[in-house]
Amino acid sequence: MAAYVVAVLMRVAQGLATVALVTAAGLMAPAVEAGDFSIMQVVAITLESVLGFVMAWIVFTIF
């Protein structure tokens, strides 16, 4: 859930999609590395951050 929130906040704050996604990934990477996550959990965290980016994009295009 944290990756999703970070991705949405970065997208809203920066406005640029690619920069927001890379920044969110950079902010979440140390937390993911420090955690004892399985491969599938890392995949879920990655998809979570991408979903945050996509949902923010949908909201921006609608409004």
N, CA, C and O atoms as a Maestro MAE file, in Angstrom:
{
 s_m_m2io_version
 :::
 2.0.0
}

f_m_ct {
 s_m_title
 :::
 protein
 m_atom[252] {
  # First column is atom index #
  i_m_mmod_type
  r_m_x_coord
  r_m_y_coord
  r_m_z_coord
  i_m_residue_number
  s_m_chain_name
  s_m_pdb_residue_name
  s_m_pdb_atom_name
  i_m_atomic_number
  :::
  1 25 0.817 -1.194 0.000 1 A "MET " " N  " 7
  2 3 0.000 0.000 0.000 1 A "MET " " CA " 6
  3 2 0.864 1.262 0.000 1 A "MET " " C  " 6
  4 15 0.489 2.276 -0.589 1 A "MET " " O  " 8
  5 25 2.002 1.196 0.653 2 A "ALA " " N  " 7
  6 3 2.869 2.373 0.718 2 A "ALA " " CA " 6
  7 2 3.392 2.750 -0.656 2 A "ALA " " C  " 6
  8 15 3.498 3.936 -0.971 2 A "ALA " " O  " 8
  9 25 3.720 1.767 -1.475 3 A "ALA " " N  " 7
  10 3 4.220 2.058 -2.825 3 A "ALA " " CA " 6
  11 2 3.155 2.750 -3.660 3 A "ALA " " C  " 6
  12 15 3.467 3.643 -4.447 3 A "ALA " " O  " 8
  13 25 1.919 2.350 -3.497 4 A "TYR " " N  " 7
  14 3 0.804 2.962 -4.217 4 A "TYR " " CA " 6
  15 2 0.668 4.432 -3.815 4 A "TYR " " C  " 6
  16 15 0.553 5.306 -4.675 4 A "TYR " " O  " 8
  17 25 0.681 4.697 -2.522 5 A "VAL " " N  " 7
  18 3 0.519 6.065 -2.017 5 A "VAL " " CA " 6
  19 2 1.672 6.942 -2.475 5 A "VAL " " C  " 6
  20 15 1.460 8.076 -2.904 5 A "VAL " " O  " 8
  21 25 2.882 6.426 -2.386 6 A "VAL " " N  " 7
  22 3 4.050 7.203 -2.815 6 A "VAL " " CA " 6
  23 2 3.957 7.513 -4.305 6 A "VAL " " C  " 6
  24 15 4.246 8.635 -4.720 6 A "VAL " " O  " 8
  25 25 3.558 6.534 -5.113 7 A "ALA " " N  " 7
  26 3 3.448 6.759 -6.558 7 A "ALA " " CA " 6
  27 2 2.386 7.809 -6.879 7 A "ALA " " C  " 6
  28 15 2.605 8.673 -7.729 7 A "ALA " " O  " 8
  29 25 1.250 7.738 -6.210 8 A "VAL " " N  " 7
  30 3 0.194 8.726 -6.450 8 A "VAL " " CA " 6
  31 2 0.646 10.112 -6.019 8 A "VAL " " C  " 6
  32 15 0.445 11.083 -6.748 8 A "VAL " " O  " 8
  33 25 1.247 10.214 -4.856 9 A "LEU " " N  " 7
  34 3 1.699 11.521 -4.367 9 A "LEU " " CA " 6
  35 2 2.770 12.131 -5.271 9 A "LEU " " C  " 6
  36 15 2.758 13.333 -5.535 9 A "LEU " " O  " 8
  37 25 3.689 11.298 -5.738 10 A "MET " " N  " 7
  38 3 4.722 11.814 -6.622 10 A "MET " " CA " 6
  39 2 4.125 12.266 -7.954 10 A "MET " " C  " 6
  40 15 4.551 13.273 -8.520 10 A "MET " " O  " 8
  41 25 3.154 11.532 -8.443 11 A "ARG " " N  " 7
  42 3 2.506 11.903 -9.710 11 A "ARG " " CA " 6
  43 2 1.761 13.216 -9.572 11 A "ARG " " C  " 6
  44 15 1.823 14.065 -10.461 11 A "ARG " " O  " 8
  45 25 1.061 13.389 -8.469 12 A "VAL " " N  " 7
  46 3 0.311 14.626 -8.240 12 A "VAL " " CA " 6
  47 2 1.267 15.791 -8.021 12 A "VAL " " C  " 6
  48 15 1.036 16.887 -8.532 12 A "VAL " " O  " 8
  49 25 2.332 15.565 -7.269 13 A "ALA " " N  " 7
  50 3 3.265 16.646 -6.951 13 A "ALA " " CA " 6
  51 2 4.092 17.071 -8.163 13 A "ALA " " C  " 6
  52 15 4.325 18.262 -8.367 13 A "ALA " " O  " 8
  53 25 4.532 16.116 -8.959 14 A "GLN " " N  " 7
  54 3 5.430 16.445 -10.060 14 A "GLN " " CA " 6
  55 2 4.713 16.683 -11.374 14 A "GLN " " C  " 6
  56 15 5.127 17.526 -12.170 14 A "GLN " " O  " 8
  57 25 3.657 15.955 -11.599 15 A "GLY " " N  " 7
  58 3 2.930 16.121 -12.839 15 A "GLY " " CA " 6
  59 2 3.499 15.328 -14.003 15 A "GLY " " C  " 6
  60 15 2.762 14.990 -14.930 15 A "GLY " " O  " 8
  61 25 4.771 15.028 -13.981 16 A "LEU " " N  " 7
  62 3 5.387 14.251 -15.049 16 A "LEU " " CA " 6
  63 2 5.364 12.772 -14.675 16 A "LEU " " C  " 6
  64 15 5.886 12.378 -13.632 16 A "LEU " " O  " 8
  65 25 4.763 11.973 -15.520 17 A "ALA " " N  " 7
  66 3 4.512 10.581 -15.188 17 A "ALA " " CA " 6
  67 2 5.796 9.765 -15.034 17 A "ALA " " C  " 6
  68 15 5.962 9.043 -14.050 17 A "ALA " " O  " 8
  69 25 6.686 9.877 -15.990 18 A "THR " " N  " 7
  70 3 7.905 9.077 -15.946 18 A "THR " " CA " 6
  71 2 8.777 9.449 -14.758 18 A "THR " " C  " 6
  72 15 9.314 8.573 -14.079 18 A "THR " " O  " 8
  73 25 8.916 10.726 -14.510 19 A "VAL " " N  " 7
  74 3 9.719 11.189 -13.379 19 A "VAL " " CA " 6
  75 2 9.094 10.731 -12.066 19 A "VAL " " C  " 6
  76 15 9.808 10.321 -11.152 19 A "VAL " " O  " 8
  77 25 7.788 10.797 -11.966 20 A "ALA " " N  " 7
  78 3 7.104 10.372 -10.752 20 A "ALA " " CA " 6
  79 2 7.288 8.880 -10.495 20 A "ALA " " C  " 6
  80 15 7.501 8.464 -9.356 20 A "ALA " " O  " 8
  81 25 7.207 8.082 -11.543 21 A "LEU " " N  " 7
  82 3 7.361 6.638 -11.384 21 A "LEU " " CA " 6
  83 2 8.779 6.270 -10.970 21 A "LEU " " C  " 6
  84 15 8.973 5.436 -10.087 21 A "LEU " " O  " 8
  85 25 9.758 6.883 -11.599 22 A "VAL " " N  " 7
  86 3 11.155 6.601 -11.249 22 A "VAL " " CA " 6
  87 2 11.465 7.091 -9.840 22 A "VAL " " C  " 6
  88 15 12.175 6.412 -9.099 22 A "VAL " " O  " 8
  89 25 10.951 8.249 -9.457 23 A "THR " " N  " 7
  90 3 11.175 8.775 -8.117 23 A "THR " " CA " 6
  91 2 10.517 7.891 -7.061 23 A "THR " " C  " 6
  92 15 11.118 7.613 -6.023 23 A "THR " " O  " 8
  93 25 9.310 7.457 -7.317 24 A "ALA " " N  " 7
  94 3 8.624 6.567 -6.371 24 A "ALA " " CA " 6
  95 2 9.378 5.250 -6.221 24 A "ALA " " C  " 6
  96 15 9.498 4.722 -5.115 24 A "ALA " " O  " 8
  97 25 9.880 4.727 -7.324 25 A "ALA " " N  " 7
  98 3 10.661 3.489 -7.258 25 A "ALA " " CA " 6
  99 2 11.945 3.702 -6.461 25 A "ALA " " C  " 6
  100 15 12.344 2.840 -5.678 25 A "ALA " " O  " 8
  101 25 12.579 4.834 -6.660 26 A "GLY " " N  " 7
  102 3 13.794 5.136 -5.906 26 A "GLY " " CA " 6
  103 2 13.544 5.302 -4.422 26 A "GLY " " C  " 6
  104 15 14.381 4.927 -3.601 26 A "GLY " " O  " 8
  105 25 12.397 5.863 -4.074 27 A "LEU " " N  " 7
  106 3 12.063 6.021 -2.659 27 A "LEU " " CA " 6
  107 2 11.688 4.701 -1.997 27 A "LEU " " C  " 6
  108 15 11.955 4.504 -0.812 27 A "LEU " " O  " 8
  109 25 11.082 3.811 -2.742 28 A "MET " " N  " 7
  110 3 10.623 2.539 -2.173 28 A "MET " " CA " 6
  111 2 11.697 1.456 -2.194 28 A "MET " " C  " 6
  112 15 11.602 0.493 -1.433 28 A "MET " " O  " 8
  113 25 12.707 1.585 -3.039 29 A "ALA " " N  " 7
  114 3 13.719 0.543 -3.191 29 A "ALA " " CA " 6
  115 2 14.423 0.171 -1.883 29 A "ALA " " C  " 6
  116 15 14.574 -1.021 -1.614 29 A "ALA " " O  " 8
  117 25 14.865 1.134 -1.048 30 A "PRO " " N  " 7
  118 3 15.523 0.742 0.199 30 A "PRO " " CA " 6
  119 2 14.602 -0.048 1.138 30 A "PRO " " C  " 6
  120 15 15.054 -0.968 1.820 30 A "PRO " " O  " 8
  121 25 13.336 0.304 1.173 31 A "ALA " " N  " 7
  122 3 12.390 -0.415 2.035 31 A "ALA " " CA " 6
  123 2 12.177 -1.842 1.536 31 A "ALA " " C  " 6
  124 15 12.059 -2.774 2.331 31 A "ALA " " O  " 8
  125 25 12.130 -2.001 0.232 32 A "VAL " " N  " 7
  126 3 11.949 -3.336 -0.338 32 A "VAL " " CA " 6
  127 2 13.199 -4.186 -0.116 32 A "VAL " " C  " 6
  128 15 13.101 -5.372 0.197 32 A "VAL " " O  " 8
  129 25 14.373 -3.574 -0.279 33 A "GLU " " N  " 7
  130 3 15.616 -4.305 -0.060 33 A "GLU " " CA " 6
  131 2 15.784 -4.710 1.398 33 A "GLU " " C  " 6
  132 15 16.294 -5.793 1.685 33 A "GLU " " O  " 8
  133 25 15.361 -3.852 2.321 34 A "ALA " " N  " 7
  134 3 15.512 -4.138 3.747 34 A "ALA " " CA " 6
  135 2 14.531 -5.194 4.236 34 A "ALA " " C  " 6
  136 15 14.797 -5.888 5.218 34 A "ALA " " O  " 8
  137 25 13.407 -5.315 3.559 35 A "GLY " " N  " 7
  138 3 12.401 -6.290 3.959 35 A "GLY " " CA " 6
  139 2 12.768 -7.689 3.493 35 A "GLY " " C  " 6
  140 15 13.542 -7.870 2.553 35 A "GLY " " O  " 8
  141 25 12.203 -8.654 4.160 36 A "ASP " " N  " 7
  142 3 12.437 -10.053 3.802 36 A "ASP " " CA " 6
  143 2 11.262 -10.518 2.944 36 A "ASP " " C  " 6
  144 15 10.406 -11.278 3.395 36 A "ASP " " O  " 8
  145 25 11.240 -10.046 1.699 37 A "PHE " " N  " 7
  146 3 10.121 -10.322 0.804 37 A "PHE " " CA " 6
  147 2 10.459 -11.447 -0.159 37 A "PHE " " C  " 6
  148 15 11.605 -11.606 -0.580 37 A "PHE " " O  " 8
  149 25 9.449 -12.218 -0.496 38 A "SER " " N  " 7
  150 3 9.632 -13.241 -1.522 38 A "SER " " CA " 6
  151 2 9.568 -12.565 -2.894 38 A "SER " " C  " 6
  152 15 9.247 -11.382 -3.003 38 A "SER " " O  " 8
  153 25 9.873 -13.326 -3.919 39 A "ILE " " N  " 7
  154 3 9.838 -12.790 -5.279 39 A "ILE " " CA " 6
  155 2 8.429 -12.298 -5.629 39 A "ILE " " C  " 6
  156 15 8.267 -11.235 -6.228 39 A "ILE " " O  " 8
  157 25 7.430 -13.066 -5.256 40 A "MET " " N  " 7
  158 3 6.051 -12.669 -5.574 40 A "MET " " CA " 6
  159 2 5.642 -11.408 -4.816 40 A "MET " " C  " 6
  160 15 4.878 -10.599 -5.345 40 A "MET " " O  " 8
  161 25 6.128 -11.224 -3.603 41 A "GLN " " N  " 7
  162 3 5.821 -10.005 -2.870 41 A "GLN " " CA " 6
  163 2 6.489 -8.794 -3.511 41 A "GLN " " C  " 6
  164 15 5.906 -7.711 -3.544 41 A "GLN " " O  " 8
  165 25 7.699 -8.968 -4.016 42 A "VAL " " N  " 7
  166 3 8.377 -7.872 -4.722 42 A "VAL " " CA " 6
  167 2 7.618 -7.529 -6.002 42 A "VAL " " C  " 6
  168 15 7.487 -6.357 -6.354 42 A "VAL " " O  " 8
  169 25 7.124 -8.539 -6.689 43 A "VAL " " N  " 7
  170 3 6.308 -8.307 -7.885 43 A "VAL " " CA " 6
  171 2 5.041 -7.540 -7.513 43 A "VAL " " C  " 6
  172 15 4.648 -6.615 -8.223 43 A "VAL " " O  " 8
  173 25 4.405 -7.912 -6.414 44 A "ALA " " N  " 7
  174 3 3.187 -7.224 -5.971 44 A "ALA " " CA " 6
  175 2 3.478 -5.765 -5.622 44 A "ALA " " C  " 6
  176 15 2.683 -4.884 -5.948 44 A "ALA " " O  " 8
  177 25 4.593 -5.502 -4.971 45 A "ILE " " N  " 7
  178 3 4.966 -4.133 -4.623 45 A "ILE " " CA " 6
  179 2 5.221 -3.319 -5.894 45 A "ILE " " C  " 6
  180 15 4.828 -2.156 -5.980 45 A "ILE " " O  " 8
  181 25 5.872 -3.927 -6.866 46 A "THR " " N  " 7
  182 3 6.138 -3.243 -8.140 46 A "THR " " CA " 6
  183 2 4.839 -2.912 -8.856 46 A "THR " " C  " 6
  184 15 4.656 -1.793 -9.337 46 A "THR " " O  " 8
  185 25 3.940 -3.880 -8.925 47 A "LEU " " N  " 7
  186 3 2.649 -3.637 -9.570 47 A "LEU " " CA " 6
  187 2 1.837 -2.590 -8.819 47 A "LEU " " C  " 6
  188 15 1.086 -1.823 -9.422 47 A "LEU " " O  " 8
  189 25 1.991 -2.564 -7.506 48 A "GLU " " N  " 7
  190 3 1.291 -1.581 -6.682 48 A "GLU " " CA " 6
  191 2 1.729 -0.161 -7.036 48 A "GLU " " C  " 6
  192 15 0.898 0.740 -7.150 48 A "GLU " " O  " 8
  193 25 3.027 0.033 -7.210 49 A "SER " " N  " 7
  194 3 3.510 1.371 -7.554 49 A "SER " " CA " 6
  195 2 3.082 1.765 -8.971 49 A "SER " " C  " 6
  196 15 2.758 2.925 -9.220 49 A "SER " " O  " 8
  197 25 3.082 0.816 -9.885 50 A "VAL " " N  " 7
  198 3 2.623 1.104 -11.251 50 A "VAL " " CA " 6
  199 2 1.128 1.424 -11.248 50 A "VAL " " C  " 6
  200 15 0.681 2.317 -11.969 50 A "VAL " " O  " 8
  201 25 0.366 0.706 -10.448 51 A "LEU " " N  " 7
  202 3 -1.065 0.982 -10.364 51 A "LEU " " CA " 6
  203 2 -1.322 2.386 -9.824 51 A "LEU " " C  " 6
  204 15 -2.231 3.072 -10.292 51 A "LEU " " O  " 8
  205 25 -0.534 2.816 -8.851 52 A "GLY " " N  " 7
  206 3 -0.668 4.176 -8.332 52 A "GLY " " CA " 6
  207 2 -0.411 5.215 -9.411 52 A "GLY " " C  " 6
  208 15 -1.098 6.234 -9.489 52 A "GLY " " O  " 8
  209 25 0.589 4.942 -10.242 53 A "PHE " " N  " 7
  210 3 0.900 5.839 -11.345 53 A "PHE " " CA " 6
  211 2 -0.240 5.874 -12.357 53 A "PHE " " C  " 6
  212 15 -0.636 6.947 -12.814 53 A "PHE " " O  " 8
  213 25 -0.763 4.715 -12.705 54 A "VAL " " N  " 7
  214 3 -1.827 4.623 -13.712 54 A "VAL " " CA " 6
  215 2 -3.116 5.267 -13.203 54 A "VAL " " C  " 6
  216 15 -3.776 5.996 -13.943 54 A "VAL " " O  " 8
  217 25 -3.478 5.006 -11.958 55 A "MET " " N  " 7
  218 3 -4.705 5.577 -11.406 55 A "MET " " CA " 6
  219 2 -4.616 7.101 -11.355 55 A "MET " " C  " 6
  220 15 -5.600 7.787 -11.633 55 A "MET " " O  " 8
  221 25 -3.457 7.632 -11.006 56 A "ALA " " N  " 7
  222 3 -3.294 9.089 -11.008 56 A "ALA " " CA " 6
  223 2 -3.412 9.636 -12.425 56 A "ALA " " C  " 6
  224 15 -3.953 10.723 -12.624 56 A "ALA " " O  " 8
  225 25 -2.911 8.892 -13.416 57 A "TRP " " N  " 7
  226 3 -3.020 9.317 -14.803 57 A "TRP " " CA " 6
  227 2 -4.484 9.334 -15.247 57 A "TRP " " C  " 6
  228 15 -4.910 10.258 -15.941 57 A "TRP " " O  " 8
  229 25 -5.244 8.332 -14.856 58 A "ILE " " N  " 7
  230 3 -6.664 8.279 -15.216 58 A "ILE " " CA " 6
  231 2 -7.402 9.461 -14.607 58 A "ILE " " C  " 6
  232 15 -8.222 10.092 -15.274 58 A "ILE " " O  " 8
  233 25 -7.121 9.764 -13.358 59 A "VAL " " N  " 7
  234 3 -7.782 10.889 -12.695 59 A "VAL " " CA " 6
  235 2 -7.420 12.206 -13.403 59 A "VAL " " C  " 6
  236 15 -8.282 13.062 -13.602 59 A "VAL " " O  " 8
  237 25 -6.149 12.361 -13.778 60 A "PHE " " N  " 7
  238 3 -5.740 13.588 -14.469 60 A "PHE " " CA " 6
  239 2 -6.431 13.723 -15.824 60 A "PHE " " C  " 6
  240 15 -6.790 14.833 -16.219 60 A "PHE " " O  " 8
  241 25 -6.623 12.622 -16.539 61 A "THR " " N  " 7
  242 3 -7.236 12.732 -17.860 61 A "THR " " CA " 6
  243 2 -8.749 12.968 -17.769 61 A "THR " " C  " 6
  244 15 -9.329 13.604 -18.650 61 A "THR " " O  " 8
  245 25 -9.378 12.470 -16.727 62 A "ILE " " N  " 7
  246 3 -10.823 12.678 -16.568 62 A "ILE " " CA " 6
  247 2 -11.128 14.106 -16.124 62 A "ILE " " C  " 6
  248 15 -12.056 14.741 -16.625 62 A "ILE " " O  " 8
  249 25 -10.341 14.595 -15.188 63 A "PHE " " N  " 7
  250 3 -10.591 15.932 -14.650 63 A "PHE " " CA " 6
  251 2 -9.614 16.880 -15.277 63 A "PHE " " C  " 6
  252 15 -9.632 18.073 -14.976 63 A "PHE " " O  " 8
  :::
 }
 m_bond[251] {
  # First column is bond index #
  i_m_from
  i_m_to
  i_m_order
  :::
  1 1 2 1
  2 2 3 1
  3 3 4 2
  4 3 5 1
  5 5 6 1
  6 6 7 1
  7 7 8 2
  8 7 9 1
  9 9 10 1
  10 10 11 1
  11 11 12 2
  12 11 13 1
  13 13 14 1
  14 14 15 1
  15 15 16 2
  16 15 17 1
  17 17 18 1
  18 18 19 1
  19 19 20 2
  20 19 21 1
  21 21 22 1
  22 22 23 1
  23 23 24 2
  24 23 25 1
  25 25 26 1
  26 26 27 1
  27 27 28 2
  28 27 29 1
  29 29 30 1
  30 30 31 1
  31 31 32 2
  32 31 33 1
  33 33 34 1
  34 34 35 1
  35 35 36 2
  36 35 37 1
  37 37 38 1
  38 38 39 1
  39 39 40 2
  40 39 41 1
  41 41 42 1
  42 42 43 1
  43 43 44 2
  44 43 45 1
  45 45 46 1
  46 46 47 1
  47 47 48 2
  48 47 49 1
  49 49 50 1
  50 50 51 1
  51 51 52 2
  52 51 53 1
  53 53 54 1
  54 54 55 1
  55 55 56 2
  56 55 57 1
  57 57 58 1
  58 58 59 1
  59 59 60 2
  60 59 61 1
  61 61 62 1
  62 62 63 1
  63 63 64 2
  64 63 65 1
  65 65 66 1
  66 66 67 1
  67 67 68 2
  68 67 69 1
  69 69 70 1
  70 70 71 1
  71 71 72 2
  72 71 73 1
  73 73 74 1
  74 74 75 1
  75 75 76 2
  76 75 77 1
  77 77 78 1
  78 78 79 1
  79 79 80 2
  80 79 81 1
  81 81 82 1
  82 82 83 1
  83 83 84 2
  84 83 85 1
  85 85 86 1
  86 86 87 1
  87 87 88 2
  88 87 89 1
  89 89 90 1
  90 90 91 1
  91 91 92 2
  92 91 93 1
  93 93 94 1
  94 94 95 1
  95 95 96 2
  96 95 97 1
  97 97 98 1
  98 98 99 1
  99 99 100 2
  100 99 101 1
  101 101 102 1
  102 102 103 1
  103 103 104 2
  104 103 105 1
  105 105 106 1
  106 106 107 1
  107 107 108 2
  108 107 109 1
  109 109 110 1
  110 110 111 1
  111 111 112 2
  112 111 113 1
  113 113 114 1
  114 114 115 1
  115 115 116 2
  116 115 117 1
  117 117 118 1
  118 118 119 1
  119 119 120 2
  120 119 121 1
  121 121 122 1
  122 122 123 1
  123 123 124 2
  124 123 125 1
  125 125 126 1
  126 126 127 1
  127 127 128 2
  128 127 129 1
  129 129 130 1
  130 130 131 1
  131 131 132 2
  132 131 133 1
  133 133 134 1
  134 134 135 1
  135 135 136 2
  136 135 137 1
  137 137 138 1
  138 138 139 1
  139 139 140 2
  140 139 141 1
  141 141 142 1
  142 142 143 1
  143 143 144 2
  144 143 145 1
  145 145 146 1
  146 146 147 1
  147 147 148 2
  148 147 149 1
  149 149 150 1
  150 150 151 1
  151 151 152 2
  152 151 153 1
  153 153 154 1
  154 154 155 1
  155 155 156 2
  156 155 157 1
  157 157 158 1
  158 158 159 1
  159 159 160 2
  160 159 161 1
  161 161 162 1
  162 162 163 1
  163 163 164 2
  164 163 165 1
  165 165 166 1
  166 166 167 1
  167 167 168 2
  168 167 169 1
  169 169 170 1
  170 170 171 1
  171 171 172 2
  172 171 173 1
  173 173 174 1
  174 174 175 1
  175 175 176 2
  176 175 177 1
  177 177 178 1
  178 178 179 1
  179 179 180 2
  180 179 181 1
  181 181 182 1
  182 182 183 1
  183 183 184 2
  184 183 185 1
  185 185 186 1
  186 186 187 1
  187 187 188 2
  188 187 189 1
  189 189 190 1
  190 190 191 1
  191 191 192 2
  192 191 193 1
  193 193 194 1
  194 194 195 1
  195 195 196 2
  196 195 197 1
  197 197 198 1
  198 198 199 1
  199 199 200 2
  200 199 201 1
  201 201 202 1
  202 202 203 1
  203 203 204 2
  204 203 205 1
  205 205 206 1
  206 206 207 1
  207 207 208 2
  208 207 209 1
  209 209 210 1
  210 210 211 1
  211 211 212 2
  212 211 213 1
  213 213 214 1
  214 214 215 1
  215 215 216 2
  216 215 217 1
  217 217 218 1
  218 218 219 1
  219 219 220 2
  220 219 221 1
  221 221 222 1
  222 222 223 1
  223 223 224 2
  224 223 225 1
  225 225 226 1
  226 226 227 1
  227 227 228 2
  228 227 229 1
  229 229 230 1
  230 230 231 1
  231 231 232 2
  232 231 233 1
  233 233 234 1
  234 234 235 1
  235 235 236 2
  236 235 237 1
  237 237 238 1
  238 238 239 1
  239 239 240 2
  240 239 241 1
  241 241 242 1
  242 242 243 1
  243 243 244 2
  244 243 245 1
  245 245 246 1
  246 246 247 1
  247 247 248 2
  248 247 249 1
  249 249 250 1
  250 250 251 1
  251 251 252 2
  :::
 }
}
